[in-house]
């Protein structure tokens, strides 16, 4: 029997309304470790998993006993999207529980100057998006483009990437990634 430790950890973390960064801080591990575990790129040792769960707090027995319900909901009003971002970037996720799901859909909003950071993001999977409004600078493997309304991107997420709102107007993007990484 195979247990999706990464999906289960993501479910538990999101249920507690913790960001990956906050859980990493509470448990004394790096943010990248939490990310790698949640995307099933790393299998934690029992000791490491216990240390992470202590940051929630939750015991190993409870963690493995949880049987998250499969989301049955198919439609979401705008006010039902789950906020998983942090200002000046808003990530509004379709669905509140992605346990066992293969796709994550986001409504992203970048305030003027909003930036994912100088250190490029790198993770397994694929992602794509369409700019709805504003201008978004997207850098993939050092190649930089400024995208406007109607422009799109799609790439393998293992390629180093970064997003930044340019100009004095907020930028809105509808995106999808697989597997869910936030």
Backbone as CSV, one residue per row, in Angstrom:
resi,resn,N_x,N_y,N_z,CA_x,CA_y,CA_z,C_x,C_y,C_z
1,UNK,0.842,-1.177,0.000,0.000,0.000,0.000,0.884,1.236,0.000
2,UNK,0.656,2.138,-0.928,1.442,3.354,-1.038,0.696,4.527,-0.397
3,UNK,1.406,5.293,0.414,0.814,6.449,1.080,1.389,7.707,0.440
4,UNK,0.523,8.620,0.030,0.934,9.902,-0.547,1.305,10.852,0.594
5,UNK,2.537,10.726,1.088,2.975,11.551,2.224,2.959,13.023,1.848
6,UNK,3.414,13.347,0.646,3.441,14.740,0.215,2.057,15.361,0.171
7,UNK,1.117,14.666,-0.451,-0.256,15.176,-0.531,-0.901,15.274,0.839
8,UNK,-0.624,14.293,1.675,-1.170,14.294,3.036,-0.606,15.469,3.840
9,UNK,0.724,15.721,3.711,1.331,16.841,4.433,0.743,18.161,3.938
10,UNK,0.579,18.320,2.620,-0.013,19.543,2.062,-1.425,19.743,2.612
11,UNK,-2.210,18.646,2.641,-3.579,18.708,3.160,-3.592,19.179,4.617
12,UNK,-2.748,18.573,5.443,-2.695,18.913,6.868,-2.229,20.359,7.054
13,UNK,-1.197,20.762,6.310,-0.672,22.131,6.421,-1.731,23.156,6.025
14,UNK,-2.407,22.917,4.910,-3.416,23.865,4.446,-4.623,23.890,5.374
15,UNK,-4.967,22.743,5.948,-6.081,22.684,6.904,-5.773,23.547,8.124
16,UNK,-4.493,23.628,8.490,-4.065,24.458,9.614,-3.816,25.912,9.190
17,UNK,-4.023,26.202,7.892,-3.825,27.540,7.322,-2.391,28.030,7.511
18,UNK,-1.438,27.116,7.273,-0.018,27.443,7.373,0.591,27.488,5.979
19,UNK,1.461,28.449,5.739,2.226,28.458,4.492,3.375,27.464,4.647
20,UNK,3.983,27.084,3.532,5.153,26.207,3.597,6.243,26.891,4.412
21,UNK,6.409,28.179,4.201,7.443,28.942,4.909,7.216,28.933,6.416
22,UNK,5.956,29.129,6.841,5.647,29.150,8.267,5.873,27.779,8.898
23,UNK,5.460,26.714,8.212,5.676,25.372,8.748,7.173,25.072,8.847
24,UNK,7.937,25.489,7.844,9.387,25.278,7.874,9.997,25.988,9.080
25,UNK,9.559,27.218,9.318,10.078,27.999,10.448,9.728,27.326,11.777
26,UNK,8.495,26.875,11.900,8.045,26.237,13.142,8.760,24.915,13.406
27,UNK,9.106,24.195,12.336,9.675,22.860,12.521,11.198,22.817,12.404
28,UNK,11.828,23.930,12.028,13.286,23.974,11.959,13.874,23.283,10.739
29,UNK,13.090,23.170,9.664,13.609,22.637,8.407,13.512,23.737,7.356
30,UNK,14.113,23.526,6.211,14.077,24.563,5.179,12.748,24.517,4.433
31,UNK,12.385,25.678,3.894,11.180,25.795,3.077,11.260,24.846,1.883
32,UNK,12.444,24.724,1.286,12.599,23.845,0.125,12.362,22.385,0.502
33,UNK,12.707,21.991,1.735,12.448,20.617,2.181,10.953,20.344,2.223
34,UNK,10.188,21.285,2.775,8.727,21.131,2.819,8.189,21.009,1.395
35,UNK,8.661,21.876,0.507,8.213,21.868,-0.887,8.540,20.539,-1.572
36,UNK,9.760,20.039,-1.372,10.165,18.776,-1.991,9.331,17.601,-1.474
37,UNK,9.025,17.609,-0.181,8.212,16.533,0.390,6.795,16.605,-0.171
38,UNK,6.212,17.807,-0.188,4.832,17.957,-0.657,4.685,17.601,-2.130
39,UNK,5.731,17.788,-2.912,5.655,17.431,-4.336,6.146,16.000,-4.573
40,UNK,6.348,15.258,-3.480,6.792,13.853,-3.522,8.115,13.666,-4.253
41,UNK,8.982,14.681,-4.187,10.321,14.568,-4.747,11.296,14.076,-3.692
42,UNK,10.862,14.117,-2.424,11.713,13.676,-1.321,10.856,12.897,-0.337
43,UNK,11.361,11.761,0.096,10.710,10.982,1.135,11.415,11.286,2.449
44,UNK,10.711,11.885,3.409,11.372,12.225,4.666,11.612,10.984,5.521
45,UNK,12.660,11.042,6.333,12.860,9.988,7.328,11.751,10.134,8.370
46,UNK,11.562,9.111,9.175,10.552,9.182,10.232,10.865,10.347,11.171
47,UNK,12.152,10.515,11.509,12.556,11.613,12.400,12.257,12.979,11.801
48,UNK,12.549,13.131,10.511,12.290,14.413,9.844,10.792,14.686,9.778
49,UNK,9.996,13.659,9.457,8.548,13.846,9.394,7.995,14.206,10.771
50,UNK,8.504,13.562,11.820,8.053,13.882,13.179,8.383,15.322,13.527
51,UNK,9.592,15.776,13.181,10.001,17.162,13.443,9.062,18.139,12.724
52,UNK,8.713,17.831,11.482,7.811,18.698,10.711,6.424,18.701,11.346
53,UNK,5.931,17.520,11.705,4.595,17.436,12.300,4.538,18.113,13.666
54,UNK,5.662,18.147,14.393,5.709,18.859,15.671,5.414,20.350,15.467
55,UNK,5.727,20.868,14.289,5.454,22.277,13.982,3.985,22.559,13.737
56,UNK,3.146,21.530,13.611,1.725,21.753,13.299,0.876,22.050,14.540
57,UNK,0.885,21.424,15.656,1.461,20.156,16.105,0.509,18.988,15.820
58,UNK,1.132,17.842,15.513,0.385,16.622,15.222,1.334,15.441,15.371
59,UNK,0.823,14.345,15.883,1.629,13.139,16.023,1.618,12.300,14.751
60,UNK,2.570,11.398,14.647,2.666,10.514,13.489,1.414,9.648,13.330
61,UNK,0.894,9.117,14.429,-0.284,8.256,14.363,-1.468,9.016,13.782
62,UNK,-1.689,10.215,14.251,-2.803,11.027,13.741,-2.597,11.355,12.265
63,UNK,-1.356,11.678,11.897,-1.035,12.013,10.507,-1.405,10.871,9.567
64,UNK,-1.026,9.648,9.932,-1.298,8.509,9.054,-2.730,8.000,9.172
65,UNK,-3.456,8.413,10.222,-4.848,7.995,10.384,-5.810,8.879,9.598
66,UNK,-5.376,10.075,9.241,-6.249,11.008,8.527,-6.616,10.437,7.171
67,UNK,-7.869,10.483,6.877,-8.355,10.091,5.559,-9.080,11.291,4.975
68,UNK,-8.334,12.160,4.295,-8.988,13.353,3.734,-10.089,12.950,2.756
69,UNK,-11.193,13.669,2.864,-12.294,13.404,1.941,-11.905,13.894,0.555
70,UNK,-12.294,13.162,-0.427,-12.080,13.599,-1.803,-13.035,14.760,-2.063
71,UNK,-12.520,15.853,-2.627,-13.422,16.972,-2.923,-14.471,16.537,-3.956
72,UNK,-15.690,16.813,-3.663,-16.773,16.459,-4.566,-17.311,17.703,-5.280
73,UNK,-17.001,18.838,-4.738,-17.516,20.087,-5.280,-16.946,20.329,-6.671
74,UNK,-17.781,20.781,-7.593,-17.355,21.021,-8.970,-17.363,22.495,-9.350
75,UNK,-18.089,23.334,-8.608,-18.228,24.740,-8.966,-17.889,25.623,-7.774
76,UNK,-17.255,26.749,-8.056,-16.800,27.651,-6.993,-17.126,29.095,-7.354
77,UNK,-17.773,29.789,-6.445,-17.990,31.229,-6.624,-16.663,31.941,-6.365
78,UNK,-16.542,33.148,-6.874,-15.300,33.916,-6.714,-14.903,34.032,-5.245
79,UNK,-15.865,34.204,-4.343,-15.543,34.363,-2.926,-15.212,33.038,-2.234
80,UNK,-15.306,31.917,-2.957,-14.971,30.612,-2.390,-13.560,30.151,-2.749
81,UNK,-12.852,30.928,-3.553,-11.481,30.558,-3.886,-10.621,30.725,-2.641
82,UNK,-9.693,29.809,-2.413,-8.873,29.790,-1.204,-7.607,30.612,-1.417
83,UNK,-7.400,31.614,-0.584,-6.194,32.449,-0.672,-5.018,31.681,-0.095
84,UNK,-3.969,31.490,-0.903,-2.775,30.793,-0.423,-1.531,31.647,-0.636
85,UNK,-1.712,32.891,-1.042,-0.577,33.777,-1.290,-0.328,34.720,-0.138
86,UNK,0.556,35.659,-0.401,0.952,36.640,0.603,1.255,37.933,-0.132
87,UNK,0.719,39.055,0.351,0.895,40.341,-0.331,2.354,40.588,-0.634
88,UNK,2.693,41.183,-1.763,1.808,41.810,-2.745,1.328,40.848,-3.834
89,UNK,1.462,39.532,-3.610,0.979,38.565,-4.594,-0.152,37.755,-3.972
90,UNK,-1.261,37.668,-4.685,-2.405,36.881,-4.240,-2.516,35.660,-5.139
91,UNK,-2.608,34.493,-4.518,-2.869,33.260,-5.249,-4.200,32.728,-4.735
92,UNK,-5.245,32.821,-5.542,-6.565,32.313,-5.163,-6.753,30.971,-5.853
93,UNK,-6.793,29.920,-5.070,-6.828,28.540,-5.566,-8.260,28.048,-5.735
94,UNK,-8.505,27.354,-6.836,-9.795,26.712,-7.056,-9.789,25.426,-6.228
95,UNK,-10.665,25.360,-5.228,-10.735,24.195,-4.340,-9.880,24.410,-3.107
96,UNK,-10.387,23.967,-1.970,-9.636,24.157,-0.730,-8.835,22.929,-0.340
97,UNK,-9.128,21.791,-0.928,-8.434,20.557,-0.578,-7.970,19.889,-1.870
98,UNK,-6.663,19.905,-2.114,-6.134,19.301,-3.330,-5.545,17.917,-3.081
99,UNK,-5.815,17.342,-1.912,-5.297,16.008,-1.599,-5.742,15.034,-2.671
100,UNK,-4.783,14.344,-3.265,-5.089,13.363,-4.291,-5.373,13.958,-5.663
101,UNK,-5.299,15.268,-5.787,-5.552,15.926,-7.071,-4.250,16.096,-7.831
102,UNK,-4.314,16.107,-9.149,-3.122,16.225,-9.990,-2.933,17.612,-10.568
103,UNK,-3.928,18.486,-10.431,-3.889,19.797,-11.068,-4.240,20.877,-10.065
104,UNK,-3.525,21.996,-10.139,-3.818,23.160,-9.308,-4.118,24.324,-10.241
105,UNK,-5.256,24.986,-10.026,-5.648,26.133,-10.832,-5.677,27.350,-9.927
106,UNK,-5.042,28.432,-10.387,-4.921,29.642,-9.575,-5.381,30.884,-10.333
107,UNK,-5.960,31.811,-9.599,-6.185,33.170,-10.081,-5.135,33.999,-9.346
108,UNK,-4.127,34.426,-10.088,-3.000,35.139,-9.491,-3.164,36.641,-9.693
109,UNK,-2.855,37.418,-8.667,-2.853,38.871,-8.781,-1.555,39.390,-8.182
110,UNK,-0.817,40.115,-9.010,0.455,40.705,-8.602,0.254,42.209,-8.484
111,UNK,0.493,42.767,-7.297,0.451,44.209,-7.151,1.635,44.812,-7.886
112,UNK,1.588,46.117,-8.168,2.727,46.761,-8.839,4.032,46.420,-8.125
113,UNK,5.004,45.915,-8.872,6.286,45.522,-8.294,6.267,44.144,-7.658
114,UNK,5.110,43.486,-7.582,5.013,42.139,-6.997,5.947,41.184,-7.729
115,UNK,6.704,40.404,-6.985,7.787,39.606,-7.550,7.888,38.303,-6.764
116,UNK,8.117,37.183,-7.451,8.273,35.907,-6.743,9.650,35.789,-6.095
117,UNK,10.542,36.748,-6.335,11.843,36.773,-5.669,13.006,36.648,-6.621
118,UNK,14.154,37.074,-6.155,15.366,37.043,-6.985,15.854,35.623,-7.249
119,UNK,15.584,34.716,-6.291,15.981,33.315,-6.469,14.896,32.631,-7.306
120,UNK,15.242,32.115,-8.469,14.231,31.494,-9.328,13.578,30.282,-8.671
121,UNK,12.330,30.053,-9.009,11.585,28.891,-8.537,11.964,27.684,-9.393
122,UNK,12.057,26.522,-8.783,12.357,25.279,-9.498,11.611,24.153,-8.782
123,UNK,10.824,23.389,-9.516,10.106,22.251,-8.947,9.680,21.335,-10.078
124,UNK,9.269,20.130,-9.751,8.816,19.196,-10.782,7.471,19.633,-11.334
125,UNK,7.180,19.185,-12.540,5.869,19.413,-13.125,5.895,20.356,-14.301
126,UNK,4.721,20.844,-14.619,4.533,21.797,-15.705,3.595,22.882,-15.220
127,UNK,3.711,24.060,-15.832,2.790,25.139,-15.495,2.565,26.033,-16.698
128,UNK,1.419,26.653,-16.693,1.077,27.557,-17.777,0.087,28.577,-17.277
129,UNK,-0.028,29.682,-18.006,-0.969,30.712,-17.606,-1.232,31.691,-18.726
130,UNK,-2.304,32.448,-18.560,-2.691,33.490,-19.501,-2.852,34.779,-18.720
131,UNK,-2.204,35.852,-19.204,-2.321,37.162,-18.575,-3.694,37.738,-18.936
132,UNK,-4.436,38.150,-17.927,-5.765,38.728,-18.125,-5.682,40.248,-18.189
133,UNK,-4.865,40.832,-17.299,-4.703,42.288,-17.295,-3.331,42.641,-16.755
134,UNK,-2.870,43.839,-17.067,-1.564,44.297,-16.614,-0.447,43.694,-17.453
135,UNK,0.777,43.866,-16.932,1.955,43.348,-17.637,2.777,42.524,-16.667
136,UNK,3.157,41.327,-17.112,3.891,40.385,-16.278,5.203,40.030,-16.955
137,UNK,6.294,40.255,-16.228,7.603,39.824,-16.718,7.805,38.381,-16.267
138,UNK,8.039,37.489,-17.241,8.259,36.072,-16.949,9.667,35.735,-17.418
139,UNK,10.452,35.152,-16.522,11.810,34.729,-16.855,11.874,33.212,-16.704
140,UNK,12.288,32.531,-17.772,12.431,31.074,-17.760,13.811,30.753,-18.313
141,UNK,14.645,30.074,-17.499,16.012,29.734,-17.915,16.786,30.956,-18.395
142,UNK,16.591,32.089,-17.749,17.314,33.304,-18.120,16.695,34.075,-19.277
143,UNK,15.731,33.478,-19.982,15.051,34.186,-21.073,13.886,34.969,-20.475
144,UNK,13.839,36.272,-20.752,12.857,37.158,-20.138,11.917,37.723,-21.193
145,UNK,10.623,37.700,-20.884,9.600,38.284,-21.757,8.626,39.085,-20.911
146,UNK,8.107,40.147,-21.478,7.045,40.905,-20.827,5.754,40.562,-21.559
147,UNK,4.806,39.989,-20.810,3.543,39.532,-21.373,2.424,40.491,-20.995
148,UNK,1.530,40.736,-21.933,0.366,41.582,-21.701,-0.909,40.774,-21.819
149,UNK,-2.065,41.429,-21.717,-3.350,40.738,-21.782,-3.458,39.829,-23.015
150,UNK,-3.834,38.579,-22.774,-3.982,37.604,-23.839,-2.726,36.790,-24.103
151,UNK,-1.562,37.294,-23.677,-0.309,36.546,-23.850,-0.265,35.412,-22.827
152,UNK,0.519,34.384,-23.141,0.533,33.201,-22.287,1.933,32.616,-22.153
153,UNK,2.098,31.734,-21.191,3.337,30.986,-20.999,2.980,29.545,-20.676
154,UNK,3.934,28.646,-20.964,3.766,27.226,-20.654,5.153,26.597,-20.698
155,UNK,5.598,25.976,-19.604,6.944,25.412,-19.556,7.033,24.333,-18.493
156,UNK,8.126,23.572,-18.550,8.417,22.566,-17.537,8.924,23.312,-16.304
157,UNK,8.362,23.007,-15.159,8.668,23.754,-13.938,10.069,23.498,-13.391
158,UNK,10.785,22.484,-13.914,12.168,22.245,-13.488,13.099,23.329,-14.018
159,UNK,12.634,24.057,-15.035,13.435,25.159,-15.568,13.303,26.337,-14.601
160,UNK,14.420,26.936,-14.164,14.345,28.060,-13.220,13.456,29.172,-13.782
161,UNK,12.522,29.661,-12.940,11.580,30.664,-13.414,11.230,31.679,-12.329
162,UNK,10.762,32.828,-12.805,10.444,33.949,-11.919,9.338,34.773,-12.577
163,UNK,8.469,35.365,-11.745,7.381,36.212,-12.233,7.462,37.570,-11.528
164,UNK,7.211,38.655,-12.294,7.258,39.996,-11.705,6.286,40.915,-12.447
165,UNK,5.482,41.644,-11.695,4.570,42.627,-12.278,5.378,43.865,-12.643
166,UNK,5.241,44.319,-13.875,5.938,45.534,-14.315,4.907,46.625,-14.589
167,UNK,5.310,47.853,-14.379,4.403,48.979,-14.557,3.715,49.325,-13.253
168,UNK,2.841,50.324,-13.328,2.182,50.808,-12.104,0.766,50.265,-11.938
169,UNK,0.393,49.288,-12.750,-0.928,48.661,-12.683,-0.783,47.202,-12.258
170,UNK,-1.699,46.736,-11.424,-1.676,45.335,-10.996,-1.841,44.414,-12.204
171,UNK,-1.377,43.193,-12.050,-1.432,42.202,-13.117,-2.250,41.005,-12.628
172,UNK,-3.120,40.494,-13.503,-3.910,39.321,-13.157,-3.624,38.202,-14.158
173,UNK,-3.463,36.982,-13.635,-3.115,35.815,-14.444,-4.008,34.655,-13.997
174,UNK,-4.462,33.855,-14.938,-5.111,32.588,-14.623,-4.081,31.515,-14.992
175,UNK,-3.734,30.655,-14.015,-2.675,29.678,-14.240,-3.092,28.285,-13.778
176,UNK,-2.332,27.315,-14.244,-2.524,25.935,-13.804,-1.145,25.293,-13.705
177,UNK,-0.988,24.402,-12.730,0.261,23.648,-12.628,-0.070,22.230,-12.185
178,UNK,0.812,21.342,-12.598,0.645,19.954,-12.223,2.034,19.386,-11.926
179,UNK,2.228,18.710,-10.820,1.268,18.514,-9.741,1.116,19.796,-8.922
180,UNK,0.101,19.872,-8.050,-0.046,21.050,-7.198,1.231,21.294,-6.400
181,UNK,1.707,22.528,-6.404,2.994,22.804,-5.753,2.907,23.790,-4.596
182,UNK,1.806,24.481,-4.421,1.702,25.450,-3.316,1.056,24.827,-2.133
